[in-house]
Amino acid sequence: MKLFYLENCPHCKRARAWMDELYKENPIYKEIPIEMIEESQEVELANSYDYYYVPCFYDGDQKLHEGVASLEIIRQIFDDYLRRNTK
């Protein structure tokens, strides 16, 4: 999974804080491989994906969520990922 973000984006900071909260709540979420991509530092990679707003979650080429997130949205992204990728 990839997370595109901007360091100074308040919505991105909040999303990352919620991710940390979820990691504490359910340690299995820590096993989800998430590549953190700061879009201003990896412009070429960021431009190769079809999104406009951050934070933006992708699994492969599939956009999972774009823009302002919530704790529940991120929990759902994590739960869906685990359902798709665990036996």
GIVEN-V369638 format. One record per pair of residues at least 4 apart in sequence whose C-alpha atoms are under 6 Angstrom apart, sorted by sequence separation. I is the first residue (numbers start at 0). J is the second residue. D is the distance in whole Angstrom. If there is no record, write none. Layout:
I | J | D
I | J | D
This chain:
21 | 25 | 6
22 | 26 | 5
38 | 42 | 5
42 | 46 | 6
57 | 61 | 6
68 | 72 | 6
75 | 79 | 6
81 | 85 | 6
57 | 62 | 4
22 | 28 | 6
57 | 63 | 5
4 | 11 | 6
22 | 29 | 6
38 | 45 | 5
56 | 63 | 5
56 | 64 | 5
55 | 64 | 6
55 | 65 | 4
54 | 66 | 5
52 | 65 | 6
53 | 66 | 5
52 | 66 | 5
1 | 33 | 5
5 | 37 | 5
0 | 33 | 5
1 | 34 | 5
2 | 35 | 5
3 | 36 | 5
4 | 37 | 5
2 | 36 | 6
3 | 37 | 6
4 | 38 | 6
11 | 54 | 5
4 | 53 | 5
4 | 54 | 5
3 | 54 | 6
3 | 55 | 5
2 | 55 | 6
17 | 70 | 6
2 | 56 | 5
1 | 56 | 6
1 | 57 | 5
0 | 57 | 6
10 | 67 | 6
0 | 58 | 4
